[in-house]
Amino acid sequence: MLRLRILGLVLFAGAFAGSPAAAEQSGREADAAAIRAAAKAYVDALKSGDTKTLSGLWTADGDIVDDLGQVLRGRETVAAPAAGPRPADAPEFTITETNLRFLTADVAIEDGQVEVHAPGGNPLEGRFTATWVRDGGTWKLAALREARDPEPTGPELLRDLDWMVGEWKAVDETAAGAAATPEKPHAEMSMSVRWNDTRTFLHRELRIRPADGGDKAAGLVISQRIGWDPLSRRIRSWAFGSDGSHSEATWVRDGGSWVAHTASVQPDGSQTASINVYAFDGKNRCTVRSLHTHVGGEHLPPVVLTLVRTSEGNTP
């Protein structure tokens, strides 16, 4: 799971760039401008990997208390991970609300809300309080306190799977040691996903046909329902295959991906288990990695499947 502790690297870098003018209205224009300048220096140093400047923006005894309650030394925490430019695919941060106030002539408190945006899924939301102090004539950070907003549950969490609605088609499949060949092509697969009328369950239907377009009877249709289970307080799914197979899964969000831990029963009574990871690109493409944990005591190679949405589905 993506944690808010990484805010210790970038939080205040953006918080004051467009901070409201509450401080100016109270006659602290010069001090507020100095804090904004310190914040700009911080983000510039973060982008360039200037650890000396980053450390210099913290007081000697400044500390960070992250959203799990861990106490970290400010200078050491921000300097070590910031060596080198920030990765291009790093999560994006948006400061949605801030409030700057001065406790004394030399101490200012910044309270704010932040959103952490990772590829796929909804943003994680959190709160922070940063303490700025005048130290040796310049404004430095003395403390940072982070708190994460409660994780969504029930229907709210289920809505995070809304991206799945629509018509999908598999365009690529790769299995270790089982690449498609003209003599042995992969099967054709399509998927249709829609909400039920009350948006309490997602209906998902997978249709798998032999690649040679053989008899429809030789194909497989899997009907699945995905919903919030109030008993286990998790997102669960139940699926039934036209061949008599059935399965259950527990779904959890892991950063920008969804992971379905699945237990299945095959038509012959054998049991299988797999971990299926769904990585949505935020547009119309989803990569599915299926890792079999056991199949009748034997391990099968992982399968990587790429799905492309061919049309938007209808939602109630």
C-alpha positions in Angstrom: 0.0 0.0 0.0 1.1 3.5 -0.8 1.8 5.3 2.5 1.7 9.0 3.3 5.2 9.0 4.9 6.6 10.0 1.5 5.0 13.4 2.1 8.0 14.1 4.2 9.8 14.6 0.9 7.4 16.8 -1.0 4.6 18.1 1.2 5.7 21.6 2.1 7.4 21.9 -1.3 4.0 22.6 -2.9 2.1 23.8 0.1 3.1 27.4 0.0 3.5 28.0 -3.7 -0.1 29.0 -3.9 -1.0 29.3 -0.2 -4.0 31.6 0.7 -3.1 35.1 1.9 -4.3 34.6 5.5 -0.9 35.4 6.8 -0.6 38.6 4.7 -3.9 39.8 6.1 -2.6 39.5 9.6 0.4 41.8 8.9 2.9 38.9 8.3 3.6 39.6 4.7 7.4 39.5 4.8 7.5 36.3 6.9 4.9 34.6 4.8 6.9 35.5 1.7 10.1 34.1 3.3 8.3 30.8 4.1 7.1 30.5 0.5 10.7 31.2 -0.7 12.0 28.4 1.6 9.4 26.1 0.2 10.4 26.9 -3.4 14.0 26.3 -2.5 13.0 22.9 -1.0 11.2 21.7 -4.1 14.0 22.9 -6.4 16.5 20.9 -4.3 14.2 17.9 -4.3 14.0 17.8 -8.1 17.8 18.3 -8.5 18.8 15.9 -5.7 20.6 18.6 -3.8 20.6 16.9 -0.4 22.7 19.6 1.2 20.0 22.2 0.6 17.3 19.8 1.7 19.0 19.1 5.0 19.6 22.8 5.5 15.9 23.6 5.4 15.4 21.5 8.6 16.4 22.5 12.1 19.0 20.3 13.7 16.4 18.5 15.9 13.4 18.6 13.5 11.4 15.5 13.2 8.6 13.8 11.2 5.8 11.7 12.7 4.3 9.7 9.9 0.7 8.3 9.5 1.7 5.1 11.4 3.1 7.0 14.4 6.8 6.4 13.5 9.1 9.2 14.6 11.8 10.0 12.0 14.7 12.5 12.0 13.8 15.3 9.5 17.2 15.9 8.0 18.2 12.3 7.6 14.8 11.2 6.3 14.5 13.8 3.5 18.1 13.8 2.5 18.8 10.1 1.9 15.8 9.2 -0.4 16.1 12.4 -2.3 19.5 11.6 -3.8 19.0 12.1 -7.6 16.1 13.5 -9.6 12.6 12.4 -8.7 11.5 9.4 -10.9 9.2 10.4 -13.7 6.6 7.7 -12.6 6.6 8.8 -9.0 3.2 9.5 -7.4 1.9 13.0 -7.9 0.9 15.1 -4.9 -1.8 17.8 -4.8 -2.3 20.2 -1.9 -6.0 20.8 -1.8 -6.3 23.1 1.2 -3.9 25.0 3.4 -4.0 27.4 6.3 -1.0 29.3 7.6 -1.0 31.0 11.0 1.7 32.5 13.2 1.9 31.5 16.9 4.6 33.9 17.7 6.9 36.2 15.7 9.2 33.2 15.1 6.9 30.2 14.9 4.3 29.5 12.1 2.0 26.5 11.7 0.7 25.2 8.4 -2.3 22.9 8.3 -3.5 21.3 5.1 -5.0 18.5 3.0 -3.1 16.5 0.5 -4.0 14.0 -2.2 -1.6 11.3 -3.4 -2.2 10.3 -7.0 -1.0 6.9 -8.1 -1.7 5.3 -11.6 -5.1 3.6 -11.4 -7.7 3.8 -8.6 -8.7 6.8 -6.6 -6.3 9.2 -4.9 -5.3 8.6 -1.3 -6.2 11.6 1.0 -4.4 12.8 4.1 -3.8 15.7 6.4 -0.6 17.3 7.6 0.7 19.9 10.0 4.1 21.6 9.4 5.9 23.8 11.9 8.2 26.5 10.6 10.5 28.3 13.0 12.9 31.3 12.5 16.3 29.8 13.1 19.4 32.0 12.7 17.4 34.6 10.8 15.9 32.1 8.3 12.7 30.0 8.3 13.2 26.3 8.7 11.1 23.2 9.3 11.0 22.0 12.9 8.2 19.4 12.7 6.0 17.6 10.3 2.9 15.6 11.4 1.0 13.4 9.0 -2.4 11.7 9.3 -4.2 9.6 6.7 -7.9 9.9 6.2 -9.8 6.7 6.9 -9.8 4.2 4.0 -13.2 4.0 2.2 -15.3 0.9 3.0 -18.4 -0.7 1.6 -20.1 0.8 -1.5 -17.6 3.7 -1.4 -14.7 1.3 -1.9 -16.6 -0.8 -4.4 -17.0 2.3 -6.6 -13.2 2.3 -7.0 -13.8 -0.6 -9.5 -16.0 1.6 -11.7 -13.2 1.7 -14.3 -13.9 -1.9 -15.1 -17.4 -1.2 -16.6 -17.5 -1.6 -20.4 -16.8 -4.1 -23.2 -13.2 -5.5 -23.3 -11.2 -7.7 -25.6 -7.9 -9.5 -25.0 -5.3 -8.4 -27.4 -2.2 -10.1 -26.1 -1.4 -13.1 -23.9 1.9 -14.3 -22.7 2.6 -17.4 -20.6 6.1 -18.5 -19.7 7.1 -21.2 -22.1 3.7 -21.0 -23.9 3.9 -18.3 -26.4 1.3 -18.4 -29.2 2.3 -19.8 -32.6 0.5 -20.2 -35.9 0.1 -23.9 -35.2 -1.1 -23.2 -31.6 -2.7 -19.8 -31.2 -4.2 -18.5 -28.0 -7.9 -18.6 -27.3 -10.1 -15.6 -28.0 -11.4 -13.8 -24.9 -13.8 -11.0 -24.4 -15.3 -9.5 -21.2 -18.4 -7.5 -20.5 -18.8 -5.6 -17.2 -21.8 -3.6 -15.9 -23.4 -2.5 -12.6 -26.6 -4.0 -11.3 -29.5 -1.5 -10.9 -28.6 -0.6 -7.4 -24.8 -0.4 -7.9 -24.3 -3.0 -5.2 -22.7 -5.6 -7.5 -20.6 -5.6 -10.7 -21.7 -8.2 -13.2 -18.8 -9.5 -15.2 -19.1 -12.1 -18.0 -16.0 -13.6 -19.6 -16.4 -15.4 -22.9 -13.5 -17.7 -24.0 -13.6 -19.4 -27.4 -11.0 -21.6 -29.2 -8.7 -19.5 -31.4 -9.7 -21.5 -34.4 -13.3 -20.3 -34.1 -14.6 -23.8 -33.4 -18.0 -24.8 -32.2 -19.5 -22.4 -29.7 -20.2 -25.3 -27.4 -16.5 -25.8 -27.0 -16.2 -22.3 -25.5 -16.4 -21.3 -21.9 -18.6 -18.6 -20.3 -17.8 -17.4 -16.8 -20.4 -15.3 -14.9 -19.1 -13.3 -12.0 -20.5 -11.0 -9.3 -18.2 -8.6 -7.5 -19.6 -6.8 -4.4 -19.0 -5.7 -0.8 -19.4 -8.5 1.7 -20.7 -7.1 5.0 -19.7 -10.3 6.8 -16.0 -10.3 6.0 -16.0 -6.5 5.4 -14.1 -7.0 2.2 -14.8 -6.9 -1.5 -15.6 -10.4 -2.6 -16.5 -12.1 -5.9 -18.3 -15.3 -6.8 -18.0 -16.8 -10.3 -19.6 -19.8 -12.1 -18.4 -21.4 -15.3 -20.5 -23.0 -18.0 -18.4 -26.1 -17.6 -19.5 -26.5 -14.0 -16.5 -24.8 -12.4 -16.9 -22.2 -9.7 -14.7 -19.8 -7.7 -14.5 -17.2 -4.9 -12.1 -14.4 -4.5 -11.2 -11.6 -2.1 -10.2 -8.3 -3.7 -7.8 -5.8 -2.2 -6.4 -2.6 -3.5 -2.6 -2.3 -3.6 -1.4 1.1 -4.6 -2.6 1.6 -8.2 -3.5 -2.1 -8.7 -6.3 -4.5 -7.6 -5.4 -8.0 -6.4 -7.9 -10.8 -6.4 -6.9 -13.8 -4.3 -8.9 -16.6 -5.9 -9.8 -20.2 -5.0 -11.4 -22.3 -7.7 -13.0 -25.7 -8.1 -12.7 -27.4 -11.5 -15.3 -29.6 -13.1 -13.5 -32.7 -12.1 -13.4 -31.6 -8.4 -9.8 -30.6 -8.3 -9.0 -27.3 -6.5 -6.8 -24.5 -7.7 -5.6 -21.2 -6.3 -4.3 -18.1 -8.0 -3.4 -14.4 -7.4 -4.7 -12.1 -10.2 -3.3 -8.6 -10.4 -5.3 -6.0 -12.4 -3.3 -2.9 -13.4 -5.5 -0.2 -15.1 -3.7 2.5 -17.0 -6.4 5.1 -16.3 -7.7 5.1 -19.8 -8.8 1.9 -21.8 -6.1 -0.7 -21.1 -5.7 -3.2 -18.3 -2.9 -5.6 -17.7 -3.8 -8.8 -15.8 -1.1 -11.0 -14.3 -2.3 -14.4 -13.1 0.0 -16.2 -10.8 -1.1 -19.8 -9.9 -0.1 -20.8 -6.4 -1.1 -24.4 -6.9 -3.0 -26.5 -9.4 -3.7 -30.0 -8.1 -0.3 -29.9 -6.4 1.4 -28.7 -9.5 2.6 -25.1 -10.4 1.7 -23.5 -13.7 3.6 -20.7 -15.3 2.3 -17.1 -14.8 0.1 -15.6 -17.5 0.1 -11.9 -18.5 -3.0 -10.8 -20.3 -3.6 -7.3 -21.9 -7.3 -6.2 -22.2 -8.4 -3.2 -24.2 -11.8 -1.6 -23.8 -13.7 -1.6 -27.0 -16.8 0.4 -25.8 -18.1 2.1 -22.7 -20.7 0.2 -20.7 -24.0 1.5 -19.5 -24.2 2.4 -15.8 -27.4 3.0 -13.8 
